[in-house]
Amino acid sequence: MTQVHVVRHDNSQLYATQLDQYFRRRYEVFVRERGWRDIERPDGRDIDQFDTEDAIHLLAIDKDEVVGGLRFNPSSGPTLLNDVYPHLCFGPLSRSPDIHETTRLWVVKERRSEASQPSVEALLVAASLELSIALGIRKTRVLFETRRLGRNKRLGWTLEPLGPPHEIDGADFIAVEKEVSEAIWAGICRQLSVPGPVLVWNGTARPSYRLRELAPAMA
């Protein structure tokens, strides 16, 4: 059974083995599969300037194997859109601890087309909303391929473009800001067959929040 673990600086020592696997598999996905040569490293781990002590990592773990992940960075600190791609936005972005940027959503190749539900990606998407609600994050920002806009809207996200589409390495990307709410979380969970809260808070303080259990959507 796949679980999504919250890994922060204060509990990272409990996940040393899993974090090494997480960074190595991120490298497999983004460098070897997608060809992001700018982040090549001789040690075969995808670690960059945004893997800071303030970063929060969501690790999808199945039987001690890391099969997917996602990274959160507070906009009050360094982020991809603020510090690398500000030209993709209409103007300077506000910086606030209750607005986070999400990057590096990935799933290992062998788990991307599995028939069982919920999928690893579905668990990570639901987990990202659960984490946002738990931590009082009002909005998340993401840079993704423009072709993903339609699917995100169908899932129920309220999206605000932060700039026009822009070509990066031969593909069109767009920066967007997403609203966070329990209603959006519940709707996405139902569509993606996620029955309720999924986060595991091991060795780090669990915020006081409660989300209801949900029946998965009918096929």
C-alpha positions as CSV (number, residue, x, y, z in Angstrom):
1,M,0.0,0.0,0.0
2,T,1.4,3.4,-1.0
3,Q,1.6,6.1,1.7
4,V,2.6,9.7,1.3
5,H,5.0,10.9,4.0
6,V,5.7,14.5,5.0
7,V,9.5,15.0,5.2
8,R,10.8,18.2,6.6
9,H,14.2,19.3,8.0
10,D,13.2,18.3,11.5
11,N,12.4,14.6,10.6
12,S,14.8,14.2,7.6
13,Q,17.2,12.0,9.7
14,L,14.4,9.4,9.9
15,Y,14.3,9.3,6.1
16,A,17.9,9.3,5.2
17,T,17.7,6.2,3.0
18,Q,14.4,7.2,1.4
19,L,15.6,10.7,0.7
20,D,18.7,9.4,-1.1
21,Q,16.4,7.2,-3.2
22,Y,14.1,10.1,-3.7
23,F,16.8,12.3,-5.1
24,R,18.3,9.6,-7.3
25,R,14.9,8.7,-8.8
26,R,14.2,12.3,-9.4
27,Y,17.4,12.4,-11.4
28,E,16.3,9.4,-13.4
29,V,13.0,11.1,-14.3
30,F,14.1,14.7,-14.9
31,V,17.7,14.2,-16.3
32,R,17.7,10.8,-17.9
33,E,14.1,10.6,-19.1
34,R,13.3,14.2,-19.8
35,G,16.7,15.4,-20.7
36,W,17.1,18.3,-18.3
37,R,20.9,18.6,-18.9
38,D,21.2,21.8,-16.9
39,I,20.7,19.9,-13.7
40,E,23.2,17.0,-14.4
41,R,25.3,16.1,-11.5
42,P,28.2,13.5,-11.2
43,D,26.6,11.9,-8.1
44,G,23.4,11.0,-10.0
45,R,21.1,12.9,-7.5
46,D,18.7,15.7,-8.5
47,I,19.5,18.3,-5.8
48,D,19.3,22.0,-6.5
49,Q,19.2,25.4,-4.8
50,F,15.5,24.9,-3.8
51,D,16.2,21.8,-1.7
52,T,16.6,24.0,1.3
53,E,15.9,23.4,5.0
54,D,12.6,25.2,4.4
55,A,11.6,22.8,1.6
56,I,8.9,20.2,2.4
57,H,9.1,16.9,0.4
58,L,6.1,14.5,-0.1
59,L,7.5,11.0,-0.6
60,A,5.2,8.3,-2.0
61,I,6.5,5.1,-0.4
62,D,5.4,1.6,-1.1
63,K,7.1,-1.2,0.8
64,D,10.2,0.9,1.5
65,E,10.5,1.9,-2.1
66,V,10.1,5.6,-3.1
67,V,7.8,5.6,-6.1
68,G,7.0,9.3,-6.4
69,G,7.4,12.7,-4.9
70,L,6.7,16.4,-4.9
71,R,8.4,19.5,-3.4
72,F,7.0,22.5,-1.6
73,N,8.8,25.8,-1.2
74,P,7.5,28.9,0.7
75,S,7.3,31.9,-1.6
76,S,8.8,33.9,1.2
77,G,12.2,32.2,0.3
78,P,13.9,31.3,-2.9
79,T,11.6,29.7,-5.6
80,L,11.8,28.8,-9.2
81,L,9.4,31.5,-10.4
82,N,10.8,34.2,-8.2
83,D,14.5,33.6,-8.8
84,V,14.9,31.7,-12.1
85,Y,11.8,32.4,-14.3
86,P,10.5,35.8,-13.1
87,H,10.2,36.8,-16.8
88,L,7.4,34.2,-17.2
89,C,5.1,36.3,-15.0
90,F,3.3,39.6,-15.7
91,G,5.1,41.3,-12.8
92,P,6.9,40.6,-9.5
93,L,5.1,37.9,-7.4
94,S,4.1,38.5,-3.8
95,R,6.1,36.6,-1.2
96,S,4.2,35.2,1.7
97,P,4.6,32.1,4.0
98,D,1.0,31.1,3.1
99,I,1.8,30.9,-0.6
100,H,4.0,28.0,-1.7
101,E,5.4,26.8,-4.9
102,T,5.2,23.2,-5.9
103,T,7.8,21.6,-8.2
104,R,9.3,18.3,-9.2
105,L,6.1,16.2,-9.3
106,W,7.2,12.7,-10.4
107,V,6.2,9.1,-10.5
108,V,8.5,6.2,-11.4
109,K,7.9,4.9,-14.9
110,E,6.6,1.5,-13.9
111,R,3.8,3.1,-11.8
112,R,2.5,5.6,-14.2
113,S,0.0,3.5,-16.1
114,E,-1.1,1.1,-13.4
115,A,-4.7,0.1,-13.4
116,S,-5.2,0.1,-9.6
117,Q,-6.8,3.1,-8.1
118,P,-5.9,5.5,-6.6
119,S,-2.7,5.9,-8.7
120,V,0.5,7.2,-7.2
121,E,0.0,10.6,-9.0
122,A,-3.5,10.8,-7.6
123,L,-2.3,10.3,-4.1
124,L,0.4,13.0,-4.5
125,V,-2.1,15.5,-5.9
126,A,-4.5,14.8,-3.0
127,A,-1.6,15.0,-0.6
128,S,-0.5,18.4,-1.9
129,L,-4.0,19.8,-1.1
130,E,-4.1,18.1,2.3
131,L,-0.7,19.5,3.2
132,S,-1.7,23.0,2.1
133,I,-4.9,22.8,4.2
134,A,-2.9,21.4,7.2
135,L,-0.3,24.2,7.1
136,G,-2.7,27.1,6.3
137,I,-1.4,27.6,2.7
138,R,-3.9,29.7,0.8
139,K,-2.5,29.3,-2.7
140,T,0.1,27.2,-4.5
141,R,2.1,28.2,-7.6
142,V,3.3,25.9,-10.3
143,L,5.1,26.0,-13.7
144,F,3.8,23.3,-15.9
145,E,3.2,22.5,-19.6
146,T,0.3,24.4,-21.0
147,R,-1.4,21.2,-22.2
148,R,-2.0,20.4,-18.5
149,L,-4.3,23.4,-18.0
150,G,-7.4,21.5,-19.3
151,R,-7.0,18.5,-17.0
152,N,-6.3,20.7,-14.0
153,K,-9.5,22.7,-14.6
154,R,-11.5,19.5,-15.1
155,L,-10.3,18.3,-11.7
156,G,-11.8,21.4,-10.1
157,W,-8.7,23.6,-9.5
158,T,-9.4,27.3,-9.6
159,L,-6.4,28.6,-11.7
160,E,-5.1,32.1,-12.2
161,P,-2.4,32.5,-15.0
162,L,0.6,34.4,-13.7
163,G,1.9,35.1,-17.2
164,P,1.5,34.1,-20.8
165,P,2.6,30.7,-22.2
166,H,6.3,30.6,-22.9
167,E,8.4,28.1,-24.8
168,I,11.1,26.2,-22.7
169,D,13.1,23.5,-24.4
170,G,10.7,23.1,-27.2
171,A,7.5,22.9,-25.1
172,D,5.0,25.5,-24.0
173,F,4.9,26.2,-20.3
174,I,2.7,28.5,-18.2
175,A,2.9,29.7,-14.6
176,V,-0.3,29.5,-12.6
177,E,-1.6,30.1,-9.1
178,K,-4.0,27.6,-7.6
179,E,-6.6,28.2,-4.9
180,V,-6.6,25.9,-1.9
181,S,-9.9,24.8,-0.1
182,E,-11.4,21.8,1.5
183,A,-14.1,21.8,-1.2
184,I,-11.5,21.5,-4.0
185,W,-9.7,18.8,-2.0
186,A,-12.9,16.8,-1.6
187,G,-13.8,17.1,-5.3
188,I,-10.4,16.1,-6.5
189,C,-10.3,13.1,-4.1
190,R,-13.7,11.9,-5.4
191,Q,-12.6,12.2,-9.1
192,L,-9.3,10.4,-8.4
193,S,-10.7,7.7,-6.1
194,V,-8.8,8.9,-3.1
195,P,-10.9,7.9,-0.1
196,G,-9.7,10.6,2.4
197,P,-6.6,12.0,4.1
198,V,-3.4,10.3,3.1
199,L,-0.5,12.1,4.8
200,V,1.8,10.3,7.2
201,W,3.4,12.7,9.8
202,N,6.3,10.6,11.1
203,G,8.7,12.4,13.5
204,T,7.4,15.9,12.7
205,A,4.7,17.9,14.4
206,R,1.2,17.1,12.9
207,P,-0.8,20.3,12.6
208,S,-4.3,20.3,14.2
209,Y,-6.5,19.7,11.2
210,R,-9.3,17.3,10.3
211,L,-10.6,16.3,6.9
212,R,-13.5,14.0,6.4
213,E,-13.3,10.5,5.0
214,L,-14.8,10.4,1.5
215,A,-16.3,7.6,-0.5
216,P,-14.4,7.2,-3.9
217,A,-16.2,8.3,-7.0
218,M,-18.3,5.7,-8.8
219,A,-16.9,4.6,-12.2
